[in-house]
Amino acid sequence: MKAKKKVPVRKCLGCGEQKAKKELVRVVRTPEGAIVLDLTGKKSGRGAYICPNKECFRKARRGKRFEKSLEVPISAEVYEVIERELDESGE
């Protein structure tokens, strides 16, 4: 009998719901300190996850949850770039 594969689960910083890792979008702090959207989920660095919608992104931003999770202050410009990339990813 085949063992059931465990599905990795992560918590959205916006709504706080536990979801399958594949359903969420990863925001990563690279080893160089840059904050980028990681649509592949494979970049190295510290990651934080959000649902791929603007509402969760805005909630996480308002509550400074990205800063807490990634352990660095994040500028408004970086947030704008991430929000634009979220829009472009078609989510």
C-alpha positions as CSV (number, residue, x, y, z in Angstrom):
1,M,0.0,0.0,0.0
2,K,1.3,3.4,-0.9
3,A,1.8,5.9,1.9
4,K,-0.2,9.1,1.7
5,K,1.9,12.1,0.7
6,K,1.8,14.9,3.2
7,V,0.6,18.2,1.7
8,P,2.7,21.1,3.0
9,V,0.4,23.7,4.7
10,R,1.2,27.4,5.3
11,K,-0.7,30.2,7.0
12,C,-1.8,33.3,5.1
13,L,-0.5,36.5,6.7
14,G,-3.6,38.4,5.5
15,C,-6.6,36.2,6.5
16,G,-4.8,33.8,8.8
17,E,-6.2,30.7,7.1
18,Q,-4.2,27.5,6.8
19,K,-3.9,26.5,3.1
20,A,-1.9,24.2,0.9
21,K,1.4,25.8,0.1
22,K,0.7,25.6,-3.6
23,E,-2.4,27.8,-3.2
24,L,-0.4,30.7,-1.6
25,V,2.1,33.2,-3.0
26,R,5.4,33.5,-1.3
27,V,7.1,36.8,-0.4
28,V,10.8,36.2,0.3
29,R,13.6,38.1,2.0
30,T,16.7,37.0,0.0
31,P,20.1,36.4,1.8
32,E,21.1,39.8,0.3
33,G,18.2,41.4,2.1
34,A,15.9,42.2,-0.9
35,I,12.2,41.6,-0.6
36,V,10.7,39.9,-3.7
37,L,7.6,38.0,-4.8
38,D,8.5,34.4,-5.3
39,L,5.9,32.8,-7.6
40,T,8.0,29.6,-7.9
41,G,8.3,29.1,-4.2
42,K,11.9,28.0,-4.7
43,K,14.1,31.1,-4.0
44,S,16.4,30.9,-1.0
45,G,15.7,33.1,1.9
46,R,13.1,33.6,4.6
47,G,9.5,33.3,3.2
48,A,6.1,34.6,4.2
49,Y,2.9,33.5,2.5
50,I,-0.3,35.2,1.5
51,C,-3.4,34.3,-0.5
52,P,-3.0,35.5,-4.1
53,N,-5.5,38.3,-3.7
54,K,-5.3,42.0,-3.0
55,E,-7.4,41.9,0.1
56,C,-5.1,39.6,2.0
57,F,-2.1,41.5,0.8
58,R,-3.6,44.8,2.1
59,K,-4.5,43.3,5.4
60,A,-1.0,41.9,5.8
61,R,0.5,45.2,4.8
62,R,-1.7,47.3,7.2
63,G,-0.9,45.0,10.1
64,K,2.9,45.1,9.3
65,R,2.8,41.3,9.2
66,F,5.4,41.1,6.4
67,E,7.9,43.1,8.6
68,K,7.2,40.8,11.6
69,S,7.5,37.6,9.5
70,L,10.5,38.6,7.4
71,E,12.2,40.4,10.3
72,V,13.0,43.6,8.3
73,P,11.4,47.0,7.8
74,I,9.9,47.2,4.3
75,S,9.5,50.5,2.3
76,A,6.4,51.6,0.6
77,E,8.1,51.3,-2.8
78,V,8.8,47.6,-2.2
79,Y,5.1,47.1,-1.3
80,E,4.1,48.8,-4.5
81,V,6.3,46.6,-6.6
82,I,5.0,43.4,-4.9
83,E,1.4,44.6,-5.3
84,R,2.0,45.3,-9.0
85,E,3.6,41.9,-9.5
86,L,0.6,40.3,-7.8
87,D,-1.6,42.0,-10.3
88,E,0.5,40.9,-13.2
89,S,0.6,37.3,-12.1
90,G,-3.0,37.2,-13.0
91,E,-4.3,36.2,-9.6
